[in-house]
Amino acid sequence: MFSTKDAFKQQFLEKYEIMYGKSFEESTLPELYNTLGQMVREYVSHAWIETNERNRANHKKQTYYFSIEFLLGRLLGSNLLNLGVQDVVEAGLKELGVDLREVEEQEVDAGLGNGGLGRLAACFLDSLASLSLPGHGVGIRYKHGLFDQRIIDGYQVELPEQWLRNGNVWEIRKASQSIEVKFGGDIQVSYGNGPLMFHHINAETVTAVPYDMPVIGYENKTINTLRLWSAEPSQFRPDKGDVMKYKRETEAISEFLYPDDSHIEGKILRLKQQYFLVSAGLKNIVRTYLKNNDHLSDFHNKVAIHINDTHPVLAIPELMRILMDEHGMGWEEAWHITTNTISYTNHTTLSEALEKWPISIFKPLLPRIYMIVEEINERYCRGLWDKYTGDWKRIEEMAIIAHGVIKMAHLAIVGSHSVNGVAKIHTDILKEREMKLFYDYYPTKFNNKTNGITHRRWLIKANPELARTISEAIGDKWIAKPEHLSALLPFANDAGFKQKAYEVKYQNKLAFARQIKQLTGIAIDEHSIFDVQVKRLHAYKRQLLNILHIMYLYNRLQEDSNFSITPHTFIFGAKASPGYYYAKKIIKLINTLAAKINDDPKTKDLLKVIFVENYRVSLAETIIPAADVSEQISTASKEASGTGNMKFMMNGAVTLGTMDGANVEIHEEVGPGNIFTFGLTAEQVLAYQRNGGYRAIEYYHHDQSLNQVINQLINGFFPVPAHEFETIYDSLLVQNDEYFVLKDFGTYVRAHEKVGEAYRNRDQWLEKSIINIAKSGRFSSDRTIQEYADEIWGITRS
Ligand SMILES: *Cc1c(COP(=O)(O)O)cnc(C)c1O
């Protein structure tokens, strides 16, 4: 149906009439989106079945990527791209008077994630399928994804997200494959002749219903599966108590995504979500495995299970439970299989993000799982005792259960065969500091897998003109082998190519400026530097440092008529967790600053601040191709990797950043002349944290311009009540500036001066920009996923 334009047109019109029972002339854009989506979904179904049968017939080892978040974004455009039918569809629709872009914009982002962690999972699925690897996603089908953000009077207001309002054309409900998940109740032990038997009685049962979405590989006929589980009332629930309450509580499990990023709320519903995901996911995998295999002793050679952060870590005791209680296996063998099946990625060293569950919550909700965790802990601590006899302090620190809480990261390390960090510097910090004791005990478990992004969505789809320009210069081998982008390097000195790269960026900036004008009414100068910081709002990401610098520029421009800057548009986009008071104040500050300076006659041609509402994947796809400067300014050691930094680089933005996360590796790739770095190193930050010695107030007293901007937070400079930004002021001067904003302010100002200077030399700037694109191949998630496949999962092309 997509073989020729005419075949497509005919099928499209037929499909429309079947679906809507009216003539094409009466169609609306949402209907056209649905029609096209449905056609694509049906078109892939044959290859989907074939992929599954091929894997079954070849007894291929399969990977299941368990993640509490998948931040997919829109799927129509990337599915058309990967199927290689984009051009046919675009041309066919055009003849029908329909613009494919407008149809694509009807799709609501699938926003089942907070930020980097969930987007990583989505990029990984795309790479798994595109490399023809047998790897599938397992997650939760939240009825509401991450909240929609509105800005009202400068403040963030959250609205419930409604991605399923018009249905989801990509999913298939598979009710016949539903699974029962049990919560609460009691454990009865029976003593027979053989091993002890554990019976789970009086449990509350919930039905997990799978919804499958196809994950389409790039022009390779591979269709993998993302299986999302939805919680529904069970038919098998014994008649007890209030049925409406039961229905409400059951459906609540998959109702909302928790909106906190790099921060954990210890709510019982969250623990329920986690167990719901792993129990449904694992029972399903074991059931499928046993259809094709006689016994479970070989399970770990046929199945790899990856846990994305600790949220799915209950996969470890749950697999133990299934093997022992449901299939009669002994502890030793079950432990061997479990630990060789499961691998774990750590995403952070921030203490507020490390999961710890009080036994008082955990044990009543998951009584059998708790018994197994206790047994894992006891056997493990016995091993520790053998090696570190008498060293109580060390054992206490390494234990899974201590002081009434269960430490999920410890369980993940003990119960898996691989623990990886997500950038070199992050893995080094894990090995040398945060997880040093574990690294000493299990030296071979630890390894690094630097994150990546799919170049198909983030370059070919988001920036089609740049992709075309690249292919004109070096051919299209880079599409299958992104490291081949390095063939662009000689073109960094090619006047003709530079001019084309300039025009592509200019057109992207123009398109984004038009969108901003439409959304906000603000006119921005497309010749100005587009300096962009888009990511979740977090103290450690230091949007505040960016703001203080803009205030500094504004002051200089007001006070010194000899001072001038390269015209600059500072663009922010960020959602704050609804309960994160400080982060919400930073959003108010950005918007207050924008309102103050954007219309100031003295500065309005040189300085603009834009806050784009509701930052999400589809918005990222229009902002990033328009960026000149990529702000990656986290306090060194705090950002595990970052992936936004990679998306910007691949689109020709130059990084202004600290030596943190993957910035370090970007620096290594492009060389010091093609990135602007500043600030404390991770070692210096960690040394201050260990030894003290940082006094923020000294920087406030000694740097006159810094003193001025900090005072302006509370002295009436902004037309807001005096206490509005007191929390921010206090974080710097009363709480001694935990994230070293003041310490890094001076070097940040100087780095910005260098950026402005470099930008004024267009030729030199374009050279930097092109070198960044040329060196971005290493940050394709295809490279990352091939490393996971080879070094952790042991899976090969199907
Ligand atoms: C890539 C991405 C992120 C992660 O950005 P960082 O700068 O690495 O924190 C967050 N949100 C969205 C929508 C993204 O696309």
The ligand as an SDF file (V2000), in Angstrom:
LIG
                    3D

 15 15  0  0  0  0  0  0  0  0999 V2000
   16.6450   14.6490   25.9290 C   0  0  0  0  0  0  0  0  0  0  0  0
   15.5390   15.1250   26.7650 C   0  0  0  0  0  0  0  0  0  0  0  0
   15.7330   15.3290   28.1330 C   0  0  0  0  0  0  0  0  0  0  0  0
   17.0810   15.1330   28.8030 C   0  0  0  0  0  0  0  0  0  0  0  0
   17.7910   16.3590   28.7430 O   0  0  0  0  0  0  0  0  0  0  0  0
   19.0910   16.6260   29.6500 P   0  0  0  0  0  0  0  0  0  0  0  0
   19.5790   17.9450   29.1400 O   0  0  0  0  0  0  0  0  0  0  0  0
   20.0530   15.5240   29.3490 O   0  0  0  0  0  0  0  0  0  0  0  0
   18.6550   16.6610   31.0410 O   0  0  0  0  0  0  0  0  0  0  0  0
   14.6740   15.7870   28.8950 C   0  0  0  0  0  0  0  0  0  0  0  0
   13.4640   16.0190   28.3480 N   0  0  0  0  0  0  0  0  0  0  0  0
   13.2460   15.8440   27.0290 C   0  0  0  0  0  0  0  0  0  0  0  0
   11.8820   16.1360   26.4780 C   0  0  0  0  0  0  0  0  0  0  0  0
   14.2590   15.3900   26.1920 C   0  0  0  0  0  0  0  0  0  0  0  0
   14.0220   15.1980   24.8980 O   0  0  0  0  0  0  0  0  0  0  0  0
  1  2  1  0
  2  3  1  0
  2 14  2  0
  3  4  1  0
  3 10  2  0
  4  5  1  0
  5  6  1  0
  6  7  2  0
  6  8  1  0
  6  9  1  0
 10 11  1  0
 11 12  2  0
 12 13  1  0
 12 14  1  0
 14 15  1  0
M  END
$$$$
